[in-house]
């Protein structure tokens, strides 16, 4: 049976670097920069870490898309980037971001505001990560 293909996508290189450090630590694959086998022993998941721009033209079974920003829209205001980001998953996409910011009047992107207000994404899950 082939491993699950999982993509971890972000719009920002700084966050990509932080996710890379964590994946290297978790997987024990210190030399890898983009492709990881998880968990360490079985490798039943092939995880690819990329920026949205770099992942254009690729797909994965499951995509985790991190929006990161909560104070400004930045790159997230690009309809083309959002289209690429939101259409890469074969089966499931998991959106990670500050939904209440996207749904607020402070968010200048109409696309992100519609996403934040959408009833398709009505469940909020929150947790605190300790580095």
Secondary structure, 3 states (H helix, E strand, C coil): CCCEEEEEEECCHHHHHHHHHHHHHHHCCCCCCCEEEECCCCCCEEEEEEEHHHHCCCCEEEEEEECCCCCCCHHHHCHHHHHHHHCCEEEEEEEECCHHHHCCCCCCCHHHHHHHHCHHHCCCCCCCCCC
